[in-house]
């Protein structure tokens, strides 16, 4: 087969792929849909142009219609009714909003630098990442593929906080600073948990054969995980009211009310001031 034939077949292949995805909405459009919902729920994030209850109602109805279009164009449902899925999603928003409020409250109460809920909602990357996760997780629980990952990866790109939409996370999650946090697909996090930057809640093994098993740790209520800590394994449980110190490497369970810390080998050497 000639090189000309090979390149012609290659161009044909790429063309067929182009035709296949022409109706597919961009990641940017999908992310914009979710951000619009967060902005509707928390108008303090941006200046609001809505001046009546009817306008707010119309805005949510429009977002529901947009979700139906996104579901159809991404072929998210082979057998499900996309309008029904969208309706369930938006009927669940009031309860989800209350959960998001607990996240904002946890950050306000847990960070001495935070002065108000408005400041948390408007400026904290942790709150943004959690909010996008909450929306993505709801879609994930409704059996929607692709879109939840697009949403959490958008938040990841903006904040450095990587939360898989399949994770199970309770109320009052406080992510402080946040950059470099990784929360795996089968991770379970209870209520009133605080995570600092650089925390990894990951798998002990990435073998594909473990795809349908619990691979990531469980963090029980009222636990604090400090910066740089790595906690691995589906059987690993951090008991409630525990503290895991910075840079700790943990692959086995700890009992409730336990404090684990990393012992530093740092040496201090006296030196004369430079002249």
N, C-alpha and C positions, 0 to 999 in steps of 0.2 A: 504494500500500500504506500502510495506516494505521500510526501510531506504535505502537498497541496490538499490531498484527500483528508489527511488527518486534521489539518487546520479547519477545513470546511465542516467536518463532522463536529469539531470542537465548537465552532461558531453556532452550529445548529443546536447543539446541546444547551449552550448558554441562552440562546433565543427561547427555547422551550421553557427553560426555568424562568426567564423574564415574563413570559406570558402567564405562567402558573401563578406568579406572585403579584401581578399587576394590581389586583384589587386589595392586596394586603396592606393594612394601615402601617405607617412607620412607627418605630419605637417612640419617636418624639411625640406623635399624635396620641398614642396610648398613654404615655406618661402625662401629657397635658390634660387628658381627661381626669386622671386621678388627682393631679394637683388642683384642678378646678373644684373637685369635691372637697378637698381639704380647705381650700379658700372659702367655699360656701359654709362649711362647718365652723370655720374660724376666720371670720371677716377681718379680725385684727391683724391677720397676716399681710393684707393689702387693703387699699382703699376700696370700699364697696360701692357699687353703682346701683344697688337694689334698694328701693325706697318703700316697699310695701310687702305684706305677707304674700299677696298674690304674685308679686314678682319673684319672691323667693321660691314659692311653690312651682312657678313656671320654670325657674332655673334648674331645680331638681328634676322636674319632668323631662326637660331637655337632656340632662345628663343620663337619665334612664334610657331615653331613645338612642343616645349616642352609644351607650353600652351595648344595646341590641345590635347596632351596626358593627361595632368592633367585634362582638362575638361572632356575627355572621361572616364578616370579612376575614377573620383569622381562622374560620372553620373550627371554632372551639368546641362545638357540640355536634357530634355526628347523629345522635339520637335524641338529645334533649331539646326542649323548647326554649329558645334564646330569650323570648319575651318573658317567659315564666321565671327563668334564672335571674334576669335583670330585675324583675318585680320583687323576688325574694331578697336580692341584694339590697335594694333600696328600702324595703320594709325592715331590714336589719340595721339600717344606719342609726336610728335613735339610740339603740343599745350600744352600738359601736362607738358612737359619739361620747357616751357616758364613760366608756372605758378609756378613750383618748384623754378625757378630762382628768382621769385618775393619773395618767402618765404625766400630764403637765403639772398636776399637784405634787406628785412625787419629786419632780425636778425642783419645783419651787421650795419645797420643804427640805430637800436634801442638799441643796447647793447654797452656801452662804452668799454667793455672788448674785444669785437670782433675786430680783426685787419685786416681780409681779408675774402673774400668769401671762399677761400680755407680752412681757419681755421673753418668757419661755417660748410661747407660741411663735413669736415673730423672729426670734434670733437663734434658738438653740438647734443645732443640727441633730442632736439626739431625738428631740421631739419630732422633727420632720421625718427622720428615718423610721421611727416607731409608727407614726401615723400612716405612712405609705405601706409599711408592713401590715398594719391592721386591715387596710383595704385589700391588699394582696392576699392575705391569709383568708379573708372572707370568701374571695373568689376561689381560692384553692380548696376550701372546704366544700364549695359548691361543685367541685369537679372540673373547674376550668383550667386548661393547660396554657402554657406559654405566657399569657398576659400577666399572671402573678409574678413570674420570673422577670419579665420586662420591667415591671414596676419596682421590684426590690433592687434590681441591678441599676435602675436609674438613681434610686436613693443612695445606693452604694457609690456610684460615680460622683455624686454631689457631696457626700458626707464622709466617705471612707468607712461606713458602717455596713457590713454585709450580713443581712438577716435572710435566711431562706424562708420563703412564704409558707413552707410546711411546718415550721417550728410552732410549738405550743407555748404561748406566753400569757401569763396571768395579768392581773391589773397592777397599777402603780409601778410600772417599770421605769427605773431611773438610769438613763445612759448619760454619764458625765464625760464631756469632751468627745469621746466616742471613736475617734479616728483609729482604724485598724481592728475594730471589733469584728469577730466572726462568730455567727450563731448558726449551727448546722441544722439540716432538715428535720431530724428527729429529736432535736433538743427540746427539753421540757423545762420551763422556767415558771416558778410559782409567783405569788404576789409579793409586792414590796421588796423586789430584788434590785440591787444597785450594781451596775457594771461600769468600770473605768476603761480608759483607752487601751488598746492593744490586747484585750482579752480574747482568747480563742476557746470556744466551746465546740470542740471538734470530734472527729472520729479517730479511733485508735488505728483503724485500718481503712484503706480506701478500695479494698477489693470489690469489684463489681458484683460478685456473688452475694454481697451483704446489702444490696440495694433495698430489699424489702424488710430489713431488720432495723431495730433501734441501735443506731451507731453513735449517737451523741449523748452527752451527759444530762442528768437531771439536777436542776438547782432549786432547792426547796425555799419556802417563804422566808423573807426577812434575812436573806444572805447578802453579803457584800463580796464582790470579786475585784481586787485591786489591779492596777495597771500591769500589763504584761503577763498576767497569769494565763497558763494553758491547762485546760481541763479536758481530758479525752476519754472516750469510750462510752458505749451505750449502757454499760452496767455501773458506771460511776455515778454516785449520788452524793451531792453536797447537802448534808442535813440542814434543816431549818435553823435560822439564827446563827449561821456559821460565817467565819471571815477567812477568805483565802487571800493571802498577802501578795504583793507585787512580785512578779517573775517566778512564782511557784509553778512547778510542773507536776500535775496531779493526774494519776491514772487509776486510782482506787478510791473507794467511797470513804467519806468521813461522817462521823456521828453528828447529830445536832449540837449546837453550841460549841463547835470546835473552831479553834483558830490555827491556821496553818501558815507558816511564814518561811521565806527563803533566807538562809543564812549566808550573808555576804562574806566574801573573802577579800574585800577591798582593803588595801594597805595605805596608810597615810605616811608620807615622808616629809619631814621638815626640810624646808629649803630657805636659803637666804634670799632676801628681796633683791630683785635686779636693780642695778644702778644705771 
